[in-house]
Amino acid sequence: MATPAASARALAVHSTAPPSPVADRARYDRATAQLDAPLAIVDLAAFDANAADLARRAAGKPIRVASKSVRCRALLERVLAMDGFAGIMSFTLAESIWLARSGFDDVLLAYPSADRSGFAELTSDAKLAGAVTVLVDDPVQLEVIDRAREGTEEVRICLELDTSLQLLGGRVRIGARRSPLRTPGQLGALAELVQRRPGFRVVGLMAYEGHIAGVGDSIAGRPVRSRTIQLMQSRARTELARRRAVVVRELRTVADLEFVNGGGTGSVESTVAERAVTEVAAGSGLYLPRLFDNYRSFQGRPAALFAQPVVRRPGLGVVTVLGGGYPASGAAGPDRSPVPYLPQGLRYDPQEGAGEVQTPLLGPAADDLLIGDRVWFRHAKAGELCERFAELRLVEGERVVESVPTYRGEGKTFL
């Protein structure tokens, strides 16, 4: 299904100057000329270059691939065949079990689960139990697992540290609301409880600094906001590095930790610089969606795109494409919409935006488009694009070399 390991590794280290957007558009149009749009592609040269850059930034520490940002088994296999990548960070228990049964032998479930049938299956199968690690940040979650348990297999447990930056005695919080576990004492107490409880074993710690890894610090045209984010992130990195180191020392007195996971695409360098961290997570940087354009630390190449066909020309300076209303999750706003990417110079009609069944696009470039031409878009986030398409066309040069199913194309709709 996926490209063989040797080919993927060779492609990952092959470096060439990236083509211009104009050249990319011509390539993509020629590669998909015989296919009907809407369709989605992954440019393999860009994907591999992004993977190689992530590995370079990780400086020898392994990268655990965030599956929610890829949602395609063939491309998970491709990147895991490259040097510098090891293991998967999954997003549901059902997905974790499916991946483990598909041959992925190191799957970290990065979110708590209440999936009773999944835990019944996990605790009844030695191979699954050895391949999947589940996340816990509350003793009640252990009760959920035990009530669902149908076997005696030991459950591998990862604890999660709250990474948020808290100021003014906690009255100001910057960062995602994830784990309630913040202090070394809280993590240590839960680790001791897990270790004493039959059928469970602590093997890892996860700490995702989303306010650093997932927030761009160089926003075009907004220098004051960019500088404010940079100052916040600098303070957050310093505070978290100190606290994470103390937490890891505390946990190692209680449990034999196999891994300490942190970071994301936007924080690879700063996260791997911490001695306490043994691996970093990343995934969005492989596809490079639009929300990852605004970082000082790296510049990748857009690899995952989708095309919508022009179906109307309502007037001068406007064309209408079919569909395109694929908003990303998160707080609603313009940055959650896909962005018209190729040809350059198109923008949404502010009265309509990206529509359910049609999307008007404005700009001088519209007058050069004919009915049947394609407009290429970038999604705001990475893997969510795959919830809209059953397959990804893999492009090399000017050819589609393979079509591979997304999770949805394999009948899997985990979330």
JOMO-V611911 format. One record per helix or strand of 2 or more residues. SS is the DSSP state (helix for helix, strand for strand). FROM is the first residue (numbers start at 0). TO is the last residue. Records with the same first field share a line. If there is no record, write none. Layout:
SS: FROM-TO + FROM-TO
//
This chain:
helix: 4-12 + 20-30 + 43-57 + 66-68 + 72-79 + 92-100 + 115-121 + 125-130 + 138-147 + 167-169 + 183-195 + 209-212 + 222-251 + 264-271 + 283-286 + 289-291 + 333-335 + 363-367 + 382-386 + 407-409
strand: 38-42 + 61-65 + 84-89 + 106-108 + 131-135 + 154-159 + 164-166 + 171-173 + 199-206 + 258-261 + 278-281 + 303-314 + 317-321 + 338-341 + 346-347 + 357-361 + 373-377 + 390-395 + 398-404
//
